[in-house]
Amino acid sequence: MAAIRQIQAKYDAREDRLLLRIGTEAIDAPGIWLTRRYVELLLKALKQFADADPDVGGLAVPSDREEVKAWKAQKILDQANFDTPFAAEQEQTEAHVSHPLAFKLTYKIKDEQLHLTLLPQLGEGINLVVNQEIAVSLTAILLSAAGKANWRLAEDKDPLGTHNLRVVN
């Protein structure tokens, strides 16, 4: 399985969907359209994976679990690079590129990794195996794109919007 190089999620107002593309070392970025409902399902799977983190699951107090998750996520986001342009960005005018619509999501957590399969109704889908670092980045990318779509998901904040914000008193 090829390693993930880049992840991109862009909102298309005409489609009212997100286009999720995964760039790997082996192939150009396959894309798949995500509806609002599908993004909610994907975020729930990512949250369940974050909750399964051994550093989080062992804590008895819910507020402690949330604090540790937030601290670890912020540490990961501080080290992530969201400024590099997407490598497969030869904008072939998205109208000419046919991407399938995500229809079914399957996932399992095994060996501290999240195995995701994003399937269209017909044809091939996208299989991903992600660790906690990639899962945090994917969550942030999806929430940022959903924020641009003004979808008002449960977690109605853009973690990338304040990523480099520094408060000086």
N, CA and C of each residue as an Amber inpcrd file, in Angstrom:
protein
   507
   0.8440000  -1.1810000   0.0000000   0.0000000   0.0000000   0.0000000
   0.8830000   1.2360000   0.0000000   0.5700000   2.2000000  -0.8330000
   1.3670000   3.4170000  -0.9670000   1.1120000   4.3670000   0.2030000
   2.1600000   5.0710000   0.5810000   2.0530000   6.0300000   1.6790000
   1.3340000   7.2910000   1.2160000   0.5440000   7.8690000   2.1050000
  -0.1690000   9.1060000   1.8010000   0.8410000  10.2500000   1.7860000
   0.8270000  11.0150000   0.6970000   1.7140000  12.1590000   0.5410000
   0.9790000  13.4590000   0.8660000  -0.2200000  13.6040000   0.3320000
  -1.0130000  14.8100000   0.5570000  -2.4950000  14.4710000   0.5700000
  -3.2400000  15.3310000   1.2640000  -4.6950000  15.2020000   1.3130000
  -5.2720000  16.5770000   0.9910000  -6.3130000  16.5840000   0.1720000
  -6.9790000  17.8430000  -0.1510000  -8.4840000  17.6310000  -0.1170000
  -9.1950000  18.5770000   0.4550000 -10.6580000  18.6020000   0.3930000
 -11.0560000  20.0110000  -0.0260000 -11.7630000  20.0950000  -1.1470000
 -12.2000000  21.3900000  -1.6710000 -13.7170000  21.3840000  -1.8210000
 -14.3150000  22.5030000  -1.4520000 -15.7580000  22.6470000  -1.5970000
 -16.0800000  23.1280000  -3.0040000 -17.0620000  22.4960000  -3.6270000
 -17.5580000  22.9170000  -4.9360000 -18.9950000  23.3770000  -4.7380000
 -19.2220000  24.6760000  -4.8390000 -20.5490000  25.2360000  -4.5830000
 -21.5760000  24.7370000  -5.5950000 -21.1510000  24.5540000  -6.8290000
 -22.0790000  24.0830000  -7.8590000 -22.6000000  22.6890000  -7.5330000
 -21.7270000  21.8380000  -7.0240000 -22.1040000  20.4740000  -6.6520000
 -22.6550000  20.4020000  -5.2210000 -22.3610000  21.4080000  -4.4040000
 -22.6360000  21.4140000  -2.9590000 -22.0730000  20.1500000  -2.3230000
 -20.8190000  19.8700000  -2.6930000 -20.1070000  18.6980000  -2.1920000
 -18.6420000  19.0520000  -2.0000000 -17.9740000  18.1970000  -1.2410000
 -16.5320000  18.3130000  -1.0980000 -15.8810000  17.2930000  -2.0220000
 -14.7930000  17.6990000  -2.6550000 -13.9940000  16.7650000  -3.4320000
 -12.7820000  16.4160000  -2.5870000 -12.7210000  15.1710000  -2.1550000
 -11.5990000  14.6830000  -1.3590000 -10.6290000  13.9910000  -2.3000000
  -9.3630000  14.4360000  -2.2550000  -8.3270000  13.8020000  -3.0750000
  -7.1730000  13.4100000  -2.1720000  -6.6470000  12.2230000  -2.4320000
  -5.5430000  11.6680000  -1.6600000  -4.3640000  11.4620000  -2.6070000
  -3.2730000  12.1480000  -2.3440000  -2.0670000  11.9640000  -3.1420000
  -1.1440000  10.9760000  -2.4600000  -0.6950000   9.9730000  -3.2090000
   0.2370000   8.9860000  -2.6690000   1.5020000   9.0090000  -3.5090000
   2.4790000   8.2680000  -3.0640000   3.7270000   8.1970000  -3.8190000
   3.5740000   7.3560000  -5.0780000   2.6000000   6.4660000  -5.1070000
   2.4590000   5.5280000  -6.2180000   1.5650000   6.0400000  -7.3470000
   0.4970000   6.7520000  -7.0010000  -0.4740000   7.1570000  -8.0200000
  -0.8650000   8.6070000  -7.8420000  -1.4020000   9.1840000  -8.9150000
  -1.9510000  10.5280000  -8.8110000  -3.1640000  10.4920000  -7.9070000
  -3.5660000  11.6420000  -7.4840000  -4.6030000  11.7580000  -6.4800000
  -5.9720000  11.3280000  -6.9810000  -6.4360000  10.1420000  -6.5580000
  -7.8110000   9.7940000  -6.8980000  -8.7470000  10.6950000  -6.0920000
  -9.8790000  10.9930000  -6.6550000 -10.8230000  11.8600000  -5.9620000
 -12.1560000  11.1740000  -5.7760000 -12.8910000  11.6500000  -4.7860000
 -14.2290000  11.1290000  -4.5360000 -15.0530000  12.2740000  -3.9520000
 -16.2750000  12.4260000  -4.4510000 -17.1680000  13.4630000  -3.9540000
 -17.7780000  13.0280000  -2.6300000 -17.8630000  13.9670000  -1.6890000
 -18.4590000  13.6960000  -0.3820000 -19.6290000  14.6480000  -0.1500000
 -20.7590000  14.0850000   0.2250000 -21.9110000  14.9100000   0.6020000
 -21.7740000  15.3230000   2.0730000 -22.6090000  16.2240000   2.4980000
 -22.6050000  16.6650000   3.8960000 -22.8510000  15.4750000   4.8290000
 -23.8240000  14.6580000   4.4830000 -24.1500000  13.4970000   5.3120000
 -22.9690000  12.5380000   5.4010000 -22.2990000  12.3290000   4.2980000
 -21.1610000  11.4210000   4.2710000 -20.0050000  11.9760000   5.1070000
 -19.7720000  13.2810000   5.0210000 -18.7090000  13.9060000   5.8260000
 -19.0080000  13.7290000   7.3100000 -20.2800000  13.8610000   7.6990000
 -20.6440000  13.6320000   9.0970000 -20.3010000  12.2110000   9.5310000
 -20.5890000  11.2290000   8.6710000 -20.2650000   9.8280000   8.9850000
 -18.7520000   9.6340000   9.0930000 -18.0200000  10.2300000   8.1840000
 -16.5660000  10.1150000   8.1900000 -15.9690000  10.7600000   9.4400000
 -16.5010000  11.9140000   9.8320000 -16.0240000  12.5800000  11.0520000
 -16.3390000  11.7540000  12.3010000 -17.4680000  11.0620000  12.3090000
 -17.7920000  10.1960000  13.4470000 -16.7920000   9.0510000  13.5510000
 -16.4150000   8.4730000  12.4170000 -15.4210000   7.3910000  12.4230000
 -14.0690000   7.9240000  12.9130000 -13.6860000   9.1100000  12.4640000
 -12.4200000   9.7060000  12.8900000 -12.4400000  10.0320000  14.3830000
 -13.5930000  10.4870000  14.8880000 -13.7230000  10.7760000  16.3250000
 -13.6160000   9.4910000  17.1390000 -14.2560000   8.4380000  16.6700000
 -14.1830000   7.1500000  17.3660000 -12.7280000   6.6670000  17.4230000
 -11.9880000   6.8720000  16.3460000 -10.5830000   6.4890000  16.3180000
  -9.7760000   7.3380000  17.3030000 -10.0540000   8.6280000  17.3660000
  -9.3580000   9.5050000  18.3250000  -9.6640000   9.0690000  19.7570000
 -10.9010000   8.6800000  20.0050000 -11.2860000   8.2210000  21.3440000
 -10.6200000   6.8930000  21.7060000 -10.2420000   6.1040000  20.6910000
  -9.6090000   4.8030000  20.9310000  -8.1130000   4.9210000  21.2090000
  -7.5730000   6.1180000  21.1380000  -6.1540000   6.3300000  21.4250000
  -5.8680000   5.8320000  22.8440000  -4.8470000   4.9840000  23.0330000
  -4.5550000   4.4420000  24.3660000  -4.2840000   5.5230000  25.4190000
  -3.7200000   6.6550000  25.0050000  -3.4780000   7.7430000  25.9510000
  -4.7710000   8.3990000  26.4160000  -5.8090000   8.2690000  25.6220000
  -7.0990000   8.9040000  25.9280000  -8.0370000   7.9200000  26.6220000
  -8.1320000   6.7140000  26.0770000  -9.0850000   5.7330000  26.5820000
  -8.8680000   5.3110000  28.0210000  -7.6470000   5.4330000  28.5190000
  -7.3500000   5.0200000  29.8820000  -7.7390000   6.0240000  30.9460000
  -8.1490000   7.2100000  30.5370000  -8.5210000   8.2460000  31.5100000
  -9.9840000   8.0950000  31.9100000 -10.2490000   8.2330000  33.2090000
 -11.6020000   8.0050000  33.7190000 -12.5000000   9.2280000  33.5750000
 -11.9450000  10.4060000  33.6790000 -12.7440000  11.6370000  33.6710000
 -12.8990000  12.1330000  32.2290000 -14.1570000  12.3190000  31.7670000
 -14.3760000  12.7580000  30.3830000 -13.6590000  14.0640000  30.0300000
 -13.6310000  15.0170000  30.9440000 -12.9540000  16.2920000  30.6480000
 -11.4510000  16.0820000  30.4660000 -10.8760000  15.1370000  31.2190000
  -9.4550000  14.8280000  31.0510000  -9.1990000  14.2050000  29.6800000
 -10.1020000  13.3230000  29.2470000  -9.9600000  12.7020000  27.9210000
  -9.9920000  13.7630000  26.8300000 -10.9360000  14.6900000  26.9280000
 -11.0620000  15.7520000  25.9240000  -9.8370000  16.6620000  25.9190000
  -9.3010000  16.9620000  27.0970000  -8.1110000  17.8140000  27.1740000
  -6.9030000  17.1320000  26.5450000  -6.7210000  15.8580000  26.8080000
  -5.5880000  15.1320000  26.2420000  -5.7450000  15.0290000  24.7260000
  -6.9640000  14.7340000  24.2520000  -7.2040000  14.6740000  22.8070000
  -6.8990000  16.0180000  22.1540000  -7.3700000  17.0990000  22.7550000
  -7.1460000  18.4370000  22.1960000  -5.6600000  18.7880000  22.1960000
  -4.9700000  18.4490000  23.2800000  -3.5370000  18.7400000  23.3660000
  -2.7670000  17.9710000  22.2960000  -3.0610000  16.6770000  22.1550000
  -2.3660000  15.8590000  21.1570000  -2.6860000  16.3470000  19.7360000
  -3.9360000  16.6890000  19.4890000  -4.3210000  17.1830000  18.1650000
  -3.5990000  18.4860000  17.8440000  -3.5270000  19.3900000  18.8040000
  -2.8460000  20.6650000  18.5590000  -1.3620000  20.4560000  18.2890000
  -0.7640000  19.5300000  19.0090000   0.6550000  19.2110000  18.8020000
   0.8760000  18.6820000  17.3780000  -0.0210000  17.8200000  16.9080000
   0.0750000  17.2710000  15.5490000  -0.1230000  18.3740000  14.5130000
  -1.1420000  19.2180000  14.7120000  -1.4310000  20.2880000  13.7510000
  -0.3080000  21.3200000  13.6930000   0.3760000  21.5410000  14.8220000
   1.4970000  22.4800000  14.8280000   2.6460000  21.9880000  13.9520000
   2.7770000  20.6800000  13.8070000   3.8650000  20.1090000  13.0130000
   3.4580000  19.8390000  11.5610000   2.1680000  19.8910000  11.2590000
   1.6880000  19.5870000   9.9110000   1.9470000  20.7640000   8.9660000
   2.0630000  20.4500000   7.6930000   2.2960000  21.4660000   6.6670000
   1.0380000  21.5840000   5.8130000   0.2880000  22.6620000   6.0180000
  -0.9260000  22.8910000   5.2490000  -0.7270000  23.9640000   4.1860000
   0.5020000  24.4450000   4.0400000   0.7870000  25.5390000   3.1100000
   1.2520000  25.0690000   1.7360000   1.7560000  23.8560000   1.6200000
   2.2500000  23.3600000   0.3430000   1.0800000  23.1250000  -0.6040000
   1.1380000  23.6770000  -1.8170000   0.0460000  23.4410000  -2.7780000
  -0.0730000  21.9510000  -3.0950000  -1.2800000  21.5500000  -3.3940000
  -1.5410000  20.1450000  -3.7040000  -0.7890000  19.7880000  -4.9820000
  -0.0120000  18.7240000  -4.9530000   0.8880000  18.3650000  -6.0570000
   0.1520000  18.0400000  -7.3490000  -0.9910000  17.4140000  -7.2670000
  -1.7370000  17.0200000  -8.4680000  -2.7220000  18.1010000  -8.8800000
  -2.3500000  19.3400000  -8.6670000  -3.2760000  20.4580000  -8.8410000
  -3.3410000  20.9380000 -10.2870000  -3.0890000  20.0820000 -11.2580000
  -3.3030000  20.4980000 -12.6340000  -4.8090000  20.5920000 -12.8080000
  -5.3170000  21.7750000 -12.5530000  -6.7710000  21.9690000 -12.6000000
  -7.2770000  21.6740000 -13.9980000  -7.6280000  20.4270000 -14.2290000
  -8.1140000  20.0000000 -15.5300000  -9.5790000  20.3750000 -15.6500000
  -9.9360000  21.4820000 -15.1120000 -11.3130000  21.9120000 -15.0400000
 -12.1610000  20.7500000 -14.5510000 -12.4870000  20.8190000 -13.2930000
 -13.1630000  19.7010000 -12.6200000 -14.3570000  19.1640000 -13.4040000
 -14.9230000  19.9700000 -14.2960000 -16.0450000  19.4750000 -15.0880000
 -15.6120000  18.3480000 -16.0230000 -14.3430000  18.3540000 -16.4220000
 -13.8410000  17.3230000 -17.3220000 -13.3790000  16.0770000 -16.5720000
 -13.2030000  16.1830000 -15.2850000 -12.7360000  15.0590000 -14.4960000
 -13.9370000  14.4290000 -13.8080000 -14.1040000  13.1420000 -14.0070000
 -15.2390000  12.4510000 -13.4220000 -14.7950000  11.7210000 -12.1550000
 -15.3020000  12.1800000 -11.0380000 -15.0160000  11.5310000  -9.7660000
 -16.3030000  10.8660000  -9.2790000 -16.1900000   9.6980000  -8.6760000
 -17.3920000   9.0320000  -8.1680000 -17.9130000   9.7160000  -6.9050000
 -19.1570000   9.4790000  -6.6080000 -19.7930000   9.9840000  -5.3990000
 -19.7100000   8.9140000  -4.3170000 -19.1880000   9.2780000  -3.1550000
 -19.0910000   8.3360000  -2.0420000 -20.4950000   7.9040000  -1.6320000
 -20.6680000   6.6140000  -1.4720000 -21.9810000   6.0480000  -1.1750000
 -21.9680000   5.2480000   0.1210000 -20.8830000   4.5110000   0.3510000
 -20.8040000   3.6310000   1.5090000 -19.4610000   3.8340000   2.1980000
 -19.4800000   3.8550000   3.5180000 -18.2670000   3.9950000   4.3160000
 -18.1380000   2.7680000   5.2110000 -16.9980000   2.1120000   5.1410000
 -16.7010000   1.0470000   6.0820000 -15.3900000   1.3890000   6.7620000
 -15.2880000   1.0020000   8.0270000 -14.0530000   1.2770000   8.7550000
 -13.8950000   0.2910000   9.8980000 -12.6430000   0.1260000  10.3050000
 -12.3470000  -0.6600000  11.4910000 -11.0670000  -0.1130000  12.1000000
 -10.9680000  -0.2690000  13.3980000  -9.7780000   0.1520000  14.1220000
  -9.0250000  -1.1210000  14.4790000  -7.7810000  -1.1970000  14.0130000
  -6.9900000  -2.4000000  14.2440000  -5.5200000  -1.9960000  14.3740000
  -4.8690000  -2.4940000  15.4090000  -3.4440000  -2.2290000  15.6260000
  -3.1190000  -0.7400000  15.6270000  -3.9290000   0.0310000  16.3200000
  -3.7450000   1.4840000  16.4500000  -3.7330000   2.1960000  15.1090000
  -4.4690000   1.6540000  14.1520000  -4.6490000   2.2870000  12.8580000
  -6.1300000   2.2390000  12.4890000  -6.5470000   3.2370000  11.7260000
  -7.9120000   3.2920000  11.2340000  -7.9040000   2.8740000   9.7650000
  -8.6640000   1.8210000   9.4660000  -8.7870000   1.3270000   8.0950000
 -10.1140000   1.8470000   7.5450000 -10.0360000   2.7600000   6.5840000
 -11.2140000   3.3790000   5.9870000 -11.3800000   2.8950000   4.5550000
 -12.6140000   2.6550000   4.1550000 -12.9260000   2.3690000   2.7630000
 -14.0850000   3.2650000   2.3660000 -13.8180000   4.1530000   1.4150000
 -14.8100000   5.0760000   0.8860000 -15.2430000   4.5350000  -0.4620000
 -16.4700000   4.0450000  -0.5380000 -16.9400000   3.3520000  -1.7330000
 -18.0340000   4.1270000  -2.4510000 -17.9540000   4.1840000  -3.7870000
 -19.0870000   4.7000000  -4.5630000 -20.1160000   3.5900000  -4.7440000
 -21.2580000   3.9280000  -5.3180000 -22.2740000   2.9110000  -5.5300000
 -21.7840000   1.8560000  -6.5230000 -21.0510000   2.2860000  -7.5410000
 -20.4720000   1.3700000  -8.5260000 -19.0110000   1.7430000  -8.7280000
 -18.1870000   0.7520000  -8.9530000 -16.7910000   1.0270000  -9.2610000
 -15.8920000   0.9760000  -8.0440000 -14.6440000   1.4240000  -8.2700000
 -13.6350000   1.3820000  -7.2250000 -13.7310000   2.5830000  -6.3030000
 -13.3740000   2.3620000  -5.0660000 -13.3570000   3.4220000  -4.0800000
 -11.9420000   3.7320000  -3.6550000 -11.8120000   4.2790000  -2.4740000
 -10.5140000   4.6450000  -1.9150000 -10.3490000   3.9060000  -0.5920000
  -9.2360000   3.1940000  -0.4570000  -8.8850000   2.5190000   0.7890000
  -7.7780000   3.3180000   1.4620000  -7.9570000   3.6220000   2.7310000
  -6.9580000   4.3600000   3.4950000  -6.6600000   3.6220000   4.7870000
  -5.3990000   3.6090000   5.1650000  -4.9910000   3.1390000   6.4840000
  -4.2460000   4.3070000   7.0980000  -4.7940000   4.8420000   8.1860000
  -4.2160000   6.0530000   8.7700000  -3.8750000   5.8430000  10.2400000
  -2.8420000   6.5510000  10.6670000  -2.4690000   6.5720000  12.0780000
  -3.1170000   7.8060000  12.7110000  -2.8420000   8.0310000  13.9870000
  -3.4570000   9.1680000  14.6900000  -3.0790000  10.5020000  14.0480000
  -1.8240000  10.6490000  13.6050000  -1.3770000  11.9150000  13.0260000
  -2.1380000  12.2400000  11.7450000  -2.2650000  11.2590000  10.8650000
  -2.9940000  11.4810000   9.6130000  -4.4780000  11.7040000   9.9020000
  -5.0190000  10.9860000  10.8710000  -6.4390000  11.1370000  11.2180000
  -6.7360000  12.5450000  11.7210000  -5.8440000  13.0950000  12.5380000
  -6.0370000  14.4620000  13.0400000  -5.9830000  15.4540000  11.8830000
  -5.0240000  15.2800000  10.9870000  -4.9120000  16.1710000   9.8340000
  -6.1210000  16.0350000   8.9090000  -6.5630000  14.8120000   8.6500000
  -7.7330000  14.5960000   7.8090000  -8.9680000  15.2410000   8.4230000
  -9.1280000  15.0970000   9.7280000 -10.2570000  15.7260000  10.4150000
 -10.2130000  17.2420000  10.2400000  -9.0370000  17.8300000  10.4370000
  -8.8870000  19.2760000  10.2980000  -9.1820000  19.7320000   8.8690000
  -8.7170000  18.9770000   7.8920000  -8.9470000  19.3340000   6.4860000
 -10.4330000  19.2550000   6.1510000 -11.1080000  18.2000000   6.6060000
 -12.5430000  18.0640000   6.3480000 -13.3440000  19.1700000   7.0330000
 -12.9980000  19.4760000   8.2840000 -13.7160000  20.5330000   8.9970000
 -13.4910000  21.8990000   8.3530000 -12.2930000  22.1310000   7.8660000
 -11.9980000  23.3970000   7.1960000 -12.8180000  23.5310000   5.9130000
 -12.8430000  22.4840000   5.0970000 -13.6110000  22.5120000   3.8500000
 -15.1060000  22.6270000   4.1320000 -15.5870000  21.9030000   5.1510000
 -17.0080000  21.9780000   5.5160000 -17.3600000  23.3710000   6.0290000
 -16.4100000  24.0210000   6.6920000 -16.6310000  25.3990000   7.1380000
 -16.7900000  26.3440000   5.9650000 -15.9820000  26.1480000   4.9270000
 -16.1000000  26.9740000   3.7140000 -17.4430000  26.7250000   3.0260000
 -17.9690000  25.5170000   3.1880000 -19.2700000  25.1760000   2.6180000
 -20.4130000  25.7060000   3.4840000 -20.0840000  26.1730000   4.6730000
 -21.0810000  26.6610000   5.6340000 -22.0960000  25.5710000   5.9730000
 -21.5800000  24.3370000   6.1630000 -22.4500000  23.2070000   6.4510000
 -22.8630000  23.1250000   7.9100000 -22.2020000  23.8540000   8.7810000
 -22.5440000  23.8790000  10.2110000 -22.6380000  22.4750000  10.7980000
 -21.5210000  21.7840000  10.7340000 -21.4520000  20.4500000  11.3120000
 -21.3620000  20.5540000  12.8290000 -21.4570000  19.4110000  13.4980000
 -21.4440000  19.3840000  14.9660000 -20.2430000  20.1270000  15.5320000
 -19.0570000  19.8650000  14.9750000 -17.8630000  20.5900000  15.4080000
 -17.7220000  21.7860000  14.4860000 -18.3970000  22.8680000  14.8370000
 -18.5020000  24.0150000  13.9490000 -17.3290000  24.9720000  14.1130000
 -16.1150000  24.4470000  13.9970000 -14.9600000  25.3200000  14.0440000
 -13.9450000  24.8340000  13.0240000 -13.2050000  25.7630000  12.4910000
 -12.1890000  25.4590000  11.4950000 -10.8500000  25.4010000  12.2090000
 -10.3100000  24.1950000  12.4570000  -9.0500000  24.1040000  13.1890000
  -7.8750000  24.6850000  12.4190000  -7.9920000  24.8310000  11.1140000
  -6.8990000  25.4030000  10.3340000  -6.9830000  26.9210000  10.2910000
  -8.1710000  27.4620000  10.5380000  -8.3450000  28.9120000  10.5100000
  -7.5740000  29.6140000  11.6120000  -7.4270000  28.9650000  12.7400000
  -6.7000000  29.5630000  13.8620000  -5.3820000  28.8610000  14.1070000
  -4.9620000  28.0350000  13.1550000  -3.7790000  27.1970000  13.3370000
  -2.5350000  28.0030000  13.6900000  -2.2760000  29.0710000  12.9720000
  -1.0620000  29.8470000  13.2240000  -1.3560000  31.1440000  13.9600000
  -2.5150000  31.2550000  14.5500000  -2.8650000  32.4540000  15.2860000
  -2.0940000  32.5330000  16.5800000  -1.4180000  33.6200000  16.8130000
  -0.6620000  33.8300000  18.0420000  -1.2900000  35.0000000  18.7970000
  -1.5170000  34.8040000  20.0720000  -2.0680000  35.8530000  20.9160000
  -0.9350000  36.4050000  21.7690000  -0.7310000  37.6910000  21.6670000
   0.3210000  38.3440000  22.4360000  -0.3450000  39.3520000  23.3630000
  -0.0760000  39.2320000  24.6590000  -0.6610000  40.1650000  25.6370000
   0.3620000  41.1700000  26.0690000
